[in-house]
Amino acid sequence: MKIELKNVDYIYDQGLVDEVYALKNINLEIGDHEIIGLIGQTGSGKSTLVQLLNGLLLPSKGDVIIDGINSKDKEKRREARFKVGLVFQYPENQLFEETIAKDIGFGPKNMGLEQAEIQKRVRESMEAVGLSYDEYKDVSPFEISGGQQRRVAVAGIISMNPKVLVLDELTAGLDPKGRDEIFSEIMNLYKNNPELTIVLVSHSMEDVAKYVERVIVMNKGEVFSDGTTYDTFTEKDLESISLDIPQITKFMKKYKKAGNPVRDDIYTVKDAVKELKMYLGARENE
């Protein structure tokens, strides 16, 4: 599975006096089993970009190729959309069925699958996000917690077996425990499916630093950078485009400036703890 964006522009109100370029000359390739962070300020083009990834929006110029299918191909566009699952911010607002099982099964049913296959997919997707099928299948999605509703929404997307899963601010509004739990389930899903690619859209630099391997940075409708997580947070000047860096990176830089010879090219708490233990241990032995 591969998604290619070739010389893509997206223009709102194209041809009108107040037309706006949301995206300019985007060239990207997303491959098998990647976990990618997509970051940028509000208005940078992130939301427009993710809607292009499965044909919800069509490029004003250029082409989006989804697993060999051009999104402009009307006859095959529906097939392409099933390959890329989008989970929008606050997806629980899109829940509508009377039971969790029916809500999750809506997508597979819309795909024209037989009832036995639908039930199988509902069960598997519920288990994948940490919801017991037997315990929750007949429960109303409006009688569970916000974090559980978020899981139901994710299960509804993965029940359609997408090859790419796009998560737009997945943990917005959740408490730390809820954030950790849902990310744990997502990472298990990624590890257990060797074909699945995940695109994580987030304002949380900590989440991006902790979970992804590649980061695409958007700025004013263009790709500012596209590289490893390490390169993005240690070599790119994100602050020049008003983007933050992880808090632990800020701390290590300040700690080093205060006269402590530690590495400051660190962007996760785990690596910072390791570095500080080594430094403080060595200093105690001097």
QUITASUL-V436198 format. One record per residue. N is the residue number from 1. PHI is phi in whole degrees, -180 to 180 (NA if undefined). BURIAL is + if it has 24 or more other ideal C-beta (glycine too) atoms within 12 Angstrom, else -. D_FIRST is the distance of its C-alpha to the first C-alpha in Angstrom with 1 decimal. Layout:
# QUITASUL-V436198
n=N phi=PHI burial=BURIAL d_first=D_FIRST
n=N phi=PHI burial=BURIAL d_first=D_FIRST
This chain:
# QUITASUL-V436198
n=1 phi=NA burial=+ d_first=0.0
n=2 phi=-144 burial=+ d_first=3.8
n=3 phi=-116 burial=+ d_first=7.0
n=4 phi=-122 burial=+ d_first=10.1
n=5 phi=-111 burial=+ d_first=13.6
n=6 phi=-119 burial=- d_first=16.3
n=7 phi=52 burial=- d_first=19.9
n=8 phi=-88 burial=+ d_first=19.6
n=9 phi=-115 burial=+ d_first=22.8
n=10 phi=-133 burial=+ d_first=23.6
n=11 phi=-122 burial=+ d_first=27.2
n=12 phi=-82 burial=- d_first=29.0
n=13 phi=56 burial=- d_first=32.1
n=14 phi=-58 burial=- d_first=31.3
n=15 phi=90 burial=- d_first=34.5
n=16 phi=-93 burial=- d_first=36.8
n=17 phi=-61 burial=- d_first=39.1
n=18 phi=-100 burial=- d_first=37.3
n=19 phi=-60 burial=- d_first=33.7
n=20 phi=-130 burial=- d_first=31.6
n=21 phi=-82 burial=+ d_first=28.6
n=22 phi=-82 burial=+ d_first=26.2
n=23 phi=-137 burial=+ d_first=23.6
n=24 phi=-132 burial=+ d_first=24.6
n=25 phi=49 burial=- d_first=22.6
n=26 phi=-86 burial=+ d_first=19.4
n=27 phi=-127 burial=- d_first=17.0
n=28 phi=-142 burial=+ d_first=14.1
n=29 phi=-135 burial=+ d_first=10.7
n=30 phi=-118 burial=+ d_first=8.5
n=31 phi=-111 burial=- d_first=6.2
n=32 phi=-68 burial=- d_first=5.6
n=33 phi=49 burial=- d_first=8.9
n=34 phi=-103 burial=+ d_first=10.7
n=35 phi=-127 burial=+ d_first=13.6
n=36 phi=-120 burial=+ d_first=14.8
n=37 phi=-97 burial=+ d_first=18.2
n=38 phi=-121 burial=+ d_first=19.0
n=39 phi=-129 burial=+ d_first=22.7
n=40 phi=160 burial=+ d_first=25.5
n=41 phi=-64 burial=- d_first=28.7
n=42 phi=-56 burial=- d_first=29.1
n=43 phi=91 burial=- d_first=28.7
n=44 phi=-80 burial=+ d_first=26.4
n=45 phi=111 burial=+ d_first=23.7
n=46 phi=-59 burial=+ d_first=21.4
n=47 phi=-65 burial=+ d_first=21.7
n=48 phi=-64 burial=+ d_first=21.2
n=49 phi=-60 burial=+ d_first=18.1
n=50 phi=-68 burial=+ d_first=16.3
n=51 phi=-75 burial=+ d_first=17.6
n=52 phi=-77 burial=+ d_first=16.0
n=53 phi=-66 burial=+ d_first=12.5
n=54 phi=-127 burial=+ d_first=12.7
n=55 phi=84 burial=+ d_first=15.4
n=56 phi=-63 burial=+ d_first=18.4
n=57 phi=-118 burial=+ d_first=19.8
n=58 phi=-111 burial=+ d_first=19.5
n=59 phi=-64 burial=+ d_first=20.2
n=60 phi=-72 burial=+ d_first=23.8
n=61 phi=-141 burial=- d_first=23.0
n=62 phi=84 burial=+ d_first=19.9
n=63 phi=-138 burial=+ d_first=16.5
n=64 phi=-116 burial=+ d_first=13.3
n=65 phi=-109 burial=+ d_first=10.4
n=66 phi=-109 burial=+ d_first=7.8
n=67 phi=51 burial=+ d_first=5.1
n=68 phi=85 burial=- d_first=8.4
n=69 phi=-106 burial=+ d_first=10.7
n=70 phi=-74 burial=+ d_first=13.4
n=71 phi=-63 burial=+ d_first=14.5
n=72 phi=-81 burial=- d_first=18.0
n=73 phi=-78 burial=- d_first=17.7
n=74 phi=-59 burial=- d_first=19.9
n=75 phi=-71 burial=- d_first=19.4
n=76 phi=-110 burial=- d_first=15.6
n=77 phi=-62 burial=- d_first=15.4
n=78 phi=-62 burial=- d_first=16.1
n=79 phi=-60 burial=+ d_first=13.2
n=80 phi=-65 burial=+ d_first=10.8
n=81 phi=-64 burial=+ d_first=12.9
n=82 phi=-70 burial=+ d_first=12.4
n=83 phi=-81 burial=+ d_first=8.7
n=84 phi=-126 burial=+ d_first=10.1
n=85 phi=-96 burial=+ d_first=13.3
n=86 phi=-108 burial=+ d_first=16.0
n=87 phi=-112 burial=+ d_first=19.0
n=88 phi=-80 burial=+ d_first=21.7
n=89 phi=-59 burial=+ d_first=24.8
n=90 phi=52 burial=- d_first=27.4
n=91 phi=-65 burial=+ d_first=25.2
n=92 phi=-62 burial=+ d_first=28.2
n=93 phi=-69 burial=- d_first=29.8
n=94 phi=-98 burial=- d_first=27.5
n=95 phi=-71 burial=+ d_first=28.7
n=96 phi=-149 burial=- d_first=31.0
n=97 phi=-80 burial=+ d_first=31.4
n=98 phi=-78 burial=- d_first=34.5
n=99 phi=-131 burial=+ d_first=32.8
n=100 phi=-62 burial=+ d_first=29.8
n=101 phi=-62 burial=+ d_first=28.5
n=102 phi=-67 burial=+ d_first=28.8
n=103 phi=-65 burial=+ d_first=27.1
n=104 phi=-67 burial=+ d_first=24.0
n=105 phi=-80 burial=+ d_first=24.2
n=106 phi=-61 burial=+ d_first=24.3
n=107 phi=-63 burial=+ d_first=20.6
n=108 phi=-57 burial=+ d_first=20.2
n=109 phi=-63 burial=- d_first=23.5
n=110 phi=-67 burial=- d_first=22.4
n=111 phi=-80 burial=- d_first=19.5
n=112 phi=85 burial=- d_first=22.4
n=113 phi=-79 burial=- d_first=22.0
n=114 phi=-74 burial=- d_first=25.1
n=115 phi=-59 burial=- d_first=27.2
n=116 phi=-63 burial=- d_first=26.8
n=117 phi=-70 burial=- d_first=23.0
n=118 phi=-61 burial=+ d_first=23.4
n=119 phi=-61 burial=- d_first=25.9
n=120 phi=-62 burial=- d_first=23.7
n=121 phi=-68 burial=+ d_first=20.8
n=122 phi=-62 burial=+ d_first=23.4
n=123 phi=-60 burial=+ d_first=25.0
n=124 phi=-65 burial=+ d_first=21.9
n=125 phi=-72 burial=+ d_first=20.6
n=126 phi=-65 burial=+ d_first=24.2
n=127 phi=-63 burial=+ d_first=24.6
n=128 phi=-65 burial=+ d_first=21.4
n=129 phi=-104 burial=+ d_first=23.0
n=130 phi=82 burial=+ d_first=26.4
n=131 phi=-114 burial=+ d_first=28.1
n=132 phi=-67 burial=- d_first=30.2
n=133 phi=-61 burial=+ d_first=29.6
n=134 phi=-64 burial=- d_first=33.3
n=135 phi=-80 burial=- d_first=34.6
n=136 phi=-114 burial=+ d_first=32.7
n=137 phi=-58 burial=+ d_first=31.5
n=138 phi=-101 burial=- d_first=34.7
n=139 phi=-83 burial=+ d_first=35.3
n=140 phi=-70 burial=- d_first=35.1
n=141 phi=-67 burial=+ d_first=32.3
n=142 phi=-96 burial=- d_first=35.2
n=143 phi=-112 burial=- d_first=37.2
n=144 phi=-119 burial=- d_first=35.0
n=145 phi=-71 burial=- d_first=34.6
n=146 phi=-60 burial=+ d_first=32.4
n=147 phi=-65 burial=+ d_first=30.1
n=148 phi=-69 burial=+ d_first=29.8
n=149 phi=-62 burial=+ d_first=29.1
n=150 phi=-62 burial=+ d_first=26.2
n=151 phi=-67 burial=+ d_first=24.8
n=152 phi=-61 burial=+ d_first=25.3
n=153 phi=-63 burial=+ d_first=23.4
n=154 phi=-65 burial=+ d_first=20.4
n=155 phi=-60 burial=+ d_first=20.8
n=156 phi=-63 burial=+ d_first=20.8
n=157 phi=-78 burial=+ d_first=17.4
n=158 phi=-72 burial=+ d_first=15.8
n=159 phi=-65 burial=+ d_first=17.8
n=160 phi=-94 burial=+ d_first=15.4
n=161 phi=53 burial=+ d_first=12.6
n=162 phi=-70 burial=+ d_first=10.1
n=163 phi=-87 burial=+ d_first=6.8
n=164 phi=-128 burial=+ d_first=8.2
n=165 phi=-117 burial=+ d_first=12.0
n=166 phi=-104 burial=+ d_first=14.3
n=167 phi=-114 burial=+ d_first=17.8
n=168 phi=-96 burial=+ d_first=20.5
n=169 phi=52 burial=+ d_first=23.7
n=170 phi=-56 burial=+ d_first=23.1
n=171 phi=-102 burial=+ d_first=26.4
n=172 phi=-57 burial=+ d_first=28.6
n=173 phi=84 burial=- d_first=32.0
n=174 phi=-90 burial=+ d_first=31.6
n=175 phi=-75 burial=- d_first=34.2
n=176 phi=-53 burial=- d_first=33.3
n=177 phi=-64 burial=- d_first=33.2
n=178 phi=-63 burial=+ d_first=30.9
n=179 phi=-61 burial=+ d_first=28.5
n=180 phi=-63 burial=- d_first=28.5
n=181 phi=-65 burial=+ d_first=28.1
n=182 phi=-72 burial=+ d_first=25.1
n=183 phi=-68 burial=+ d_first=23.3
n=184 phi=-61 burial=- d_first=24.2
n=185 phi=-67 burial=+ d_first=22.5
n=186 phi=-64 burial=+ d_first=19.3
n=187 phi=-67 burial=+ d_first=19.3
n=188 phi=-64 burial=- d_first=20.0
n=189 phi=-60 burial=+ d_first=17.1
n=190 phi=-64 burial=+ d_first=14.8
n=191 phi=-67 burial=- d_first=16.7
n=192 phi=-88 burial=- d_first=16.7
n=193 phi=-126 burial=+ d_first=13.0
n=194 phi=-67 burial=- d_first=11.4
n=195 phi=-102 burial=- d_first=7.8
n=196 phi=-77 burial=+ d_first=8.8
n=197 phi=-111 burial=+ d_first=8.8
n=198 phi=-120 burial=+ d_first=12.2
n=199 phi=-114 burial=+ d_first=13.8
n=200 phi=-105 burial=+ d_first=17.5
n=201 phi=-93 burial=+ d_first=19.9
n=202 phi=-155 burial=+ d_first=23.4
n=203 phi=-92 burial=+ d_first=26.9
n=204 phi=-87 burial=+ d_first=27.6
n=205 phi=-65 burial=+ d_first=27.4
n=206 phi=-65 burial=+ d_first=28.3
n=207 phi=-64 burial=+ d_first=25.3
n=208 phi=-62 burial=+ d_first=23.0
n=209 phi=-61 burial=+ d_first=24.9
n=210 phi=-78 burial=+ d_first=24.9
n=211 phi=-112 burial=+ d_first=21.3
n=212 phi=-102 burial=+ d_first=18.8
n=213 phi=-111 burial=+ d_first=18.0
n=214 phi=-136 burial=+ d_first=17.2
n=215 phi=-127 burial=+ d_first=19.1
n=216 phi=-102 burial=+ d_first=18.8
n=217 phi=-107 burial=+ d_first=22.4
n=218 phi=-102 burial=+ d_first=23.3
n=219 phi=-151 burial=+ d_first=26.8
n=220 phi=52 burial=- d_first=28.4
n=221 phi=82 burial=+ d_first=25.3
n=222 phi=-125 burial=+ d_first=24.2
n=223 phi=-82 burial=+ d_first=22.1
n=224 phi=-75 burial=+ d_first=24.9
n=225 phi=-159 burial=+ d_first=22.9
n=226 phi=-150 burial=+ d_first=19.5
n=227 phi=-163 burial=- d_first=20.0
n=228 phi=-66 burial=- d_first=20.5
n=229 phi=-61 burial=+ d_first=22.3
n=230 phi=-59 burial=- d_first=25.4
n=231 phi=-61 burial=- d_first=25.6
n=232 phi=-62 burial=+ d_first=25.1
n=233 phi=-91 burial=+ d_first=27.9
n=234 phi=-115 burial=+ d_first=30.3
n=235 phi=-120 burial=- d_first=30.1
n=236 phi=-90 burial=+ d_first=29.2
n=237 phi=-87 burial=- d_first=32.0
n=238 phi=-66 burial=+ d_first=30.5
n=239 phi=-66 burial=- d_first=34.0
n=240 phi=-68 burial=- d_first=34.5
n=241 phi=-115 burial=- d_first=32.2
n=242 phi=62 burial=- d_first=33.7
n=243 phi=-104 burial=+ d_first=31.0
n=244 phi=-82 burial=+ d_first=32.1
n=245 phi=-117 burial=+ d_first=31.4
n=246 phi=-55 burial=+ d_first=31.4
n=247 phi=-58 burial=- d_first=35.0
n=248 phi=-68 burial=+ d_first=35.1
n=249 phi=-67 burial=+ d_first=34.4
n=250 phi=-59 burial=- d_first=37.3
n=251 phi=-62 burial=+ d_first=39.5
n=252 phi=-65 burial=+ d_first=38.9
n=253 phi=-66 burial=+ d_first=39.7
n=254 phi=-67 burial=- d_first=42.9
n=255 phi=-64 burial=- d_first=43.9
n=256 phi=-69 burial=- d_first=43.6
n=257 phi=-63 burial=- d_first=45.6
n=258 phi=-78 burial=- d_first=48.2
n=259 phi=106 burial=- d_first=49.0
n=260 phi=-102 burial=- d_first=46.8
n=261 phi=-77 burial=- d_first=45.0
n=262 phi=-112 burial=+ d_first=41.6
n=263 phi=-68 burial=- d_first=38.1
n=264 phi=-116 burial=+ d_first=36.9
n=265 phi=-93 burial=+ d_first=33.3
n=266 phi=-124 burial=+ d_first=32.3
n=267 phi=-133 burial=+ d_first=30.2
n=268 phi=-125 burial=+ d_first=30.1
n=269 phi=-63 burial=- d_first=33.1
n=270 phi=-58 burial=- d_first=32.5
n=271 phi=-70 burial=+ d_first=32.8
n=272 phi=-66 burial=+ d_first=35.7
n=273 phi=-60 burial=- d_first=37.6
n=274 phi=-61 burial=- d_first=37.1
n=275 phi=-66 burial=+ d_first=38.4
n=276 phi=-68 burial=+ d_first=41.3
n=277 phi=-63 burial=- d_first=42.4
n=278 phi=-64 burial=- d_first=42.5
n=279 phi=-67 burial=+ d_first=44.5
n=280 phi=-69 burial=- d_first=46.9
n=281 phi=-64 burial=- d_first=47.5
n=282 phi=-65 burial=- d_first=48.3
n=283 phi=-68 burial=- d_first=50.6
n=284 phi=-67 burial=- d_first=52.5
n=285 phi=-89 burial=- d_first=53.2
n=286 phi=-71 burial=- d_first=54.7
